[in-house]
Amino acid sequence: MTQKLFEKILVATDGSEKNKPAIAEALRIGRECKAEVHAAYVIDIGIFESASAGASAADAWALLQSEAATALAQVKSKADGVTLETVILEGHPAAQIVKYATEQKIDLIVIGTQGKKGIERLLLGSVAESVIRSAPCRILVVK
C-alpha cells in the first residue's frame, strides 16, 4: 500500500488578491492528493497591542472578524471536491500558522509571498519567511 504524498495541507489566507494563487494551488494539490485542506486566517493581535481599549478597538476587532469570515468563505466557494476545514486564529501570524500546523500534523503549508499592506496586513513576506524558518513540515511558497 502506498502512502499519499500529502494527507493534510494548510493554506494561510488574508483575503487579498495576491493570496489567490496560493489558495488555488493548495486546493489543486488537495484535489490531486485527495488530501484534507485547512484554510487559516490569522487576526494579527499586534495591531491591537499599541491601540488603547475602547469602542474603536472593538469596532476594528468586529471588522477583522468579518474580513476573516469573508476570506474563508471565498476559499469555501472554490473548494469543490476537497475536504475543507476553516479556522480563524488570533495572534502573531507566523507563530500561529506554525503552531496550528504542528498541532494538526499538517504535511504541507502553502503560503503566498505577500498579503495586505499597512495596518490591515495579515500576511506579509516577513511572515512567509518566518514560517519557512520554523515550520514542522514542507512549505510551498506561491508567487
C-alpha positions as protocol buffer text, in pm:
chain_id: "A"
residue {
  index: 1
  type: MET
  ca { x: 0 y: 0 z: 0 }
}
residue {
  index: 2
  type: THR
  ca { x: 141 y: 337 z: -97 }
}
residue {
  index: 3
  type: GLN
  ca { x: 111 y: 636 z: 129 }
}
residue {
  index: 4
  type: LYS
  ca { x: -42 y: 958 z: -3 }
}
residue {
  index: 5
  type: LEU
  ca { x: 205 y: 1236 z: -81 }
}
residue {
  index: 6
  type: PHE
  ca { x: 11 y: 1475 z: 143 }
}
residue {
  index: 7
  type: GLU
  ca { x: -267 y: 1395 z: 391 }
}
residue {
  index: 8
  type: LYS
  ca { x: -322 y: 1745 z: 536 }
}
residue {
  index: 9
  type: ILE
  ca { x: -248 y: 2077 z: 368 }
}
residue {
  index: 10
  type: LEU
  ca { x: -266 y: 2419 z: 534 }
}
residue {
  index: 11
  type: VAL
  ca { x: -317 y: 2733 z: 332 }
}
residue {
  index: 12
  type: ALA
  ca { x: -290 y: 3070 z: 505 }
}
residue {
  index: 13
  type: THR
  ca { x: -522 y: 3334 z: 364 }
}
residue {
  index: 14
  type: ASP
  ca { x: -576 y: 3702 z: 423 }
}
residue {
  index: 15
  type: GLY
  ca { x: -845 y: 3755 z: 161 }
}
residue {
  index: 16
  type: SER
  ca { x: -623 y: 3966 z: -65 }
}
residue {
  index: 17
  type: GLU
  ca { x: -589 y: 3933 z: -443 }
}
residue {
  index: 18
  type: LYS
  ca { x: -220 y: 3849 z: -403 }
}
residue {
  index: 19
  type: ASN
  ca { x: -313 y: 3546 z: -192 }
}
residue {
  index: 20
  type: LYS
  ca { x: -547 y: 3387 z: -451 }
}
residue {
  index: 21
  type: PRO
  ca { x: -273 y: 3192 z: -635 }
}
residue {
  index: 22
  type: ALA
  ca { x: -170 y: 3024 z: -307 }
}
residue {
  index: 23
  type: ILE
  ca { x: -530 y: 2924 z: -238 }
}
residue {
  index: 24
  type: ALA
  ca { x: -576 y: 2788 z: -589 }
}
residue {
  index: 25
  type: GLU
  ca { x: -255 y: 2584 z: -562 }
}
residue {
  index: 26
  type: ALA
  ca { x: -343 y: 2442 z: -219 }
}
residue {
  index: 27
  type: LEU
  ca { x: -686 y: 2335 z: -345 }
}
residue {
  index: 28
  type: ARG
  ca { x: -536 y: 2187 z: -663 }
}
residue {
  index: 29
  type: ILE
  ca { x: -286 y: 1980 z: -465 }
}
residue {
  index: 30
  type: GLY
  ca { x: -563 y: 1882 z: -222 }
}
residue {
  index: 31
  type: ARG
  ca { x: -775 y: 1751 z: -508 }
}
residue {
  index: 32
  type: GLU
  ca { x: -484 y: 1566 z: -672 }
}
residue {
  index: 33
  type: CYS
  ca { x: -369 y: 1405 z: -348 }
}
residue {
  index: 34
  type: LYS
  ca { x: -719 y: 1360 z: -201 }
}
residue {
  index: 35
  type: ALA
  ca { x: -583 y: 1546 z: 99 }
}
residue {
  index: 36
  type: GLU
  ca { x: -772 y: 1741 z: 364 }
}
residue {
  index: 37
  type: VAL
  ca { x: -716 y: 2115 z: 319 }
}
residue {
  index: 38
  type: HIS
  ca { x: -718 y: 2355 z: 613 }
}
residue {
  index: 39
  type: ALA
  ca { x: -765 y: 2725 z: 538 }
}
residue {
  index: 40
  type: ALA
  ca { x: -649 y: 2956 z: 817 }
}
residue {
  index: 41
  type: TYR
  ca { x: -699 y: 3328 z: 860 }
}
residue {
  index: 42
  type: VAL
  ca { x: -488 y: 3487 z: 1132 }
}
residue {
  index: 43
  type: ILE
  ca { x: -610 y: 3800 z: 1304 }
}
residue {
  index: 44
  type: ASP
  ca { x: -288 y: 3978 z: 1394 }
}
residue {
  index: 45
  type: ILE
  ca { x: -322 y: 4091 z: 1754 }
}
residue {
  index: 46
  type: GLY
  ca { x: -9 y: 4304 z: 1713 }
}
residue {
  index: 47
  type: ILE
  ca { x: -220 y: 4585 z: 1570 }
}
residue {
  index: 48
  type: PHE
  ca { x: -419 y: 4596 z: 1895 }
}
residue {
  index: 49
  type: GLU
  ca { x: -124 y: 4586 z: 2133 }
}
residue {
  index: 50
  type: SER
  ca { x: -47 y: 4950 z: 2065 }
}
residue {
  index: 51
  type: ALA
  ca { x: -411 y: 5068 z: 2046 }
}
residue {
  index: 52
  type: SER
  ca { x: -600 y: 5187 z: 2351 }
}
residue {
  index: 53
  type: ALA
  ca { x: -907 y: 4990 z: 2456 }
}
residue {
  index: 54
  type: GLY
  ca { x: -1244 y: 5131 z: 2368 }
}
residue {
  index: 55
  type: ALA
  ca { x: -1509 y: 5147 z: 2102 }
}
residue {
  index: 56
  type: SER
  ca { x: -1259 y: 5198 z: 1820 }
}
residue {
  index: 57
  type: ALA
  ca { x: -1071 y: 4880 z: 1913 }
}
residue {
  index: 58
  type: ALA
  ca { x: -1400 y: 4687 z: 1941 }
}
residue {
  index: 59
  type: ASP
  ca { x: -1510 y: 4817 z: 1602 }
}
residue {
  index: 60
  type: ALA
  ca { x: -1177 y: 4722 z: 1447 }
}
residue {
  index: 61
  type: TRP
  ca { x: -1199 y: 4373 z: 1601 }
}
residue {
  index: 62
  type: ALA
  ca { x: -1551 y: 4325 z: 1457 }
}
residue {
  index: 63
  type: LEU
  ca { x: -1426 y: 4439 z: 1117 }
}
residue {
  index: 64
  type: LEU
  ca { x: -1136 y: 4192 z: 1127 }
}
residue {
  index: 65
  type: GLN
  ca { x: -1370 y: 3908 z: 1228 }
}
residue {
  index: 66
  type: SER
  ca { x: -1592 y: 3999 z: 931 }
}
residue {
  index: 67
  type: GLU
  ca { x: -1292 y: 4009 z: 694 }
}
residue {
  index: 68
  type: ALA
  ca { x: -1182 y: 3667 z: 822 }
}
residue {
  index: 69
  type: ALA
  ca { x: -1526 y: 3518 z: 758 }
}
residue {
  index: 70
  type: THR
  ca { x: -1535 y: 3668 z: 408 }
}
residue {
  index: 71
  type: ALA
  ca { x: -1184 y: 3542 z: 322 }
}
residue {
  index: 72
  type: LEU
  ca { x: -1267 y: 3189 z: 440 }
}
residue {
  index: 73
  type: ALA
  ca { x: -1599 y: 3195 z: 251 }
}
residue {
  index: 74
  type: GLN
  ca { x: -1400 y: 3274 z: -68 }
}
residue {
  index: 75
  type: VAL
  ca { x: -1188 y: 2964 z: -10 }
}
residue {
  index: 76
  type: LYS
  ca { x: -1500 y: 2752 z: 54 }
}
residue {
  index: 77
  type: SER
  ca { x: -1653 y: 2871 z: -273 }
}
residue {
  index: 78
  type: LYS
  ca { x: -1356 y: 2730 z: -468 }
}
residue {
  index: 79
  type: ALA
  ca { x: -1320 y: 2405 z: -272 }
}
residue {
  index: 80
  type: ASP
  ca { x: -1531 y: 2175 z: -491 }
}
residue {
  index: 81
  type: GLY
  ca { x: -1415 y: 1817 z: -445 }
}
residue {
  index: 82
  type: VAL
  ca { x: -1190 y: 1900 z: -149 }
}
residue {
  index: 83
  type: THR
  ca { x: -1245 y: 1820 z: 218 }
}
residue {
  index: 84
  type: LEU
  ca { x: -1201 y: 2167 z: 371 }
}
residue {
  index: 85
  type: GLU
  ca { x: -1159 y: 2282 z: 729 }
}
residue {
  index: 86
  type: THR
  ca { x: -1156 y: 2655 z: 804 }
}
residue {
  index: 87
  type: VAL
  ca { x: -1020 y: 2825 z: 1113 }
}
residue {
  index: 88
  type: ILE
  ca { x: -973 y: 3179 z: 1242 }
}
residue {
  index: 89
  type: LEU
  ca { x: -660 y: 3210 z: 1456 }
}
residue {
  index: 90
  type: GLU
  ca { x: -558 y: 3503 z: 1674 }
}
residue {
  index: 91
  type: GLY
  ca { x: -204 y: 3614 z: 1745 }
}
residue {
  index: 92
  type: HIS
  ca { x: 114 y: 3680 z: 1559 }
}
residue {
  index: 93
  type: PRO
  ca { x: 60 y: 3531 z: 1210 }
}
residue {
  index: 94
  type: ALA
  ca { x: 379 y: 3329 z: 1162 }
}
residue {
  index: 95
  type: ALA
  ca { x: 370 y: 3182 z: 1512 }
}
residue {
  index: 96
  type: GLN
  ca { x: 1 y: 3091 z: 1483 }
}
residue {
  index: 97
  type: ILE
  ca { x: 48 y: 2926 z: 1142 }
}
residue {
  index: 98
  type: VAL
  ca { x: 339 y: 2715 z: 1270 }
}
residue {
  index: 99
  type: LYS
  ca { x: 157 y: 2626 z: 1594 }
}
residue {
  index: 100
  type: TYR
  ca { x: -156 y: 2519 z: 1405 }
}
residue {
  index: 101
  type: ALA
  ca { x: 48 y: 2316 z: 1155 }
}
residue {
  index: 102
  type: THR
  ca { x: 223 y: 2137 z: 1441 }
}
residue {
  index: 103
  type: GLU
  ca { x: -96 y: 2067 z: 1637 }
}
residue {
  index: 104
  type: GLN
  ca { x: -287 y: 1944 z: 1331 }
}
residue {
  index: 105
  type: LYS
  ca { x: 5 y: 1736 z: 1194 }
}
residue {
  index: 106
  type: ILE
  ca { x: -1 y: 1927 z: 865 }
}
residue {
  index: 107
  type: ASP
  ca { x: 217 y: 1776 z: 586 }
}
residue {
  index: 108
  type: LEU
  ca { x: 237 y: 2087 z: 365 }
}
residue {
  index: 109
  type: ILE
  ca { x: 190 y: 2459 z: 425 }
}
residue {
  index: 110
  type: VAL
  ca { x: 103 y: 2665 z: 118 }
}
residue {
  index: 111
  type: ILE
  ca { x: 167 y: 3035 z: 166 }
}
residue {
  index: 112
  type: GLY
  ca { x: 177 y: 3342 z: -55 }
}
residue {
  index: 113
  type: THR
  ca { x: 475 y: 3572 z: -72 }
}
residue {
  index: 114
  type: GLN
  ca { x: 279 y: 3887 z: 7 }
}
residue {
  index: 115
  type: GLY
  ca { x: -53 y: 3983 z: 157 }
}
residue {
  index: 116
  type: LYS
  ca { x: -223 y: 4304 z: 257 }
}
residue {
  index: 117
  type: LYS
  ca { x: -24 y: 4616 z: 331 }
}
residue {
  index: 118
  type: GLY
  ca { x: -43 y: 4876 z: 604 }
}
residue {
  index: 119
  type: ILE
  ca { x: -240 y: 4843 z: 927 }
}
residue {
  index: 120
  type: GLU
  ca { x: -466 y: 4579 z: 768 }
}
residue {
  index: 121
  type: ARG
  ca { x: -174 y: 4349 z: 692 }
}
residue {
  index: 122
  type: LEU
  ca { x: -222 y: 3989 z: 796 }
}
residue {
  index: 123
  type: LEU
  ca { x: 35 y: 3806 z: 587 }
}
residue {
  index: 124
  type: LEU
  ca { x: 349 y: 3967 z: 453 }
}
residue {
  index: 125
  type: GLY
  ca { x: 671 y: 3848 z: 305 }
}
residue {
  index: 126
  type: SER
  ca { x: 826 y: 3857 z: 650 }
}
residue {
  index: 127
  type: VAL
  ca { x: 552 y: 3624 z: 776 }
}
residue {
  index: 128
  type: ALA
  ca { x: 622 y: 3378 z: 494 }
}
residue {
  index: 129
  type: GLU
  ca { x: 993 y: 3393 z: 577 }
}
residue {
  index: 130
  type: SER
  ca { x: 928 y: 3323 z: 947 }
}
residue {
  index: 131
  type: VAL
  ca { x: 700 y: 3030 z: 863 }
}
residue {
  index: 132
  type: ILE
  ca { x: 965 y: 2886 z: 630 }
}
residue {
  index: 133
  type: ARG
  ca { x: 1227 y: 2904 z: 906 }
}
residue {
  index: 134
  type: SER
  ca { x: 1020 y: 2739 z: 1178 }
}
residue {
  index: 135
  type: ALA
  ca { x: 756 y: 2516 z: 1017 }
}
residue {
  index: 136
  type: PRO
  ca { x: 743 y: 2148 z: 1112 }
}
residue {
  index: 137
  type: CYS
  ca { x: 672 y: 2035 z: 756 }
}
residue {
  index: 138
  type: ARG
  ca { x: 723 y: 2112 z: 389 }
}
residue {
  index: 139
  type: ILE
  ca { x: 644 y: 2461 z: 262 }
}
residue {
  index: 140
  type: LEU
  ca { x: 527 y: 2570 z: -81 }
}
residue {
  index: 141
  type: VAL
  ca { x: 562 y: 2943 z: -142 }
}
residue {
  index: 142
  type: VAL
  ca { x: 342 y: 3068 z: -426 }
}
residue {
  index: 143
  type: LYS
  ca { x: 402 y: 3398 z: -605 }
}
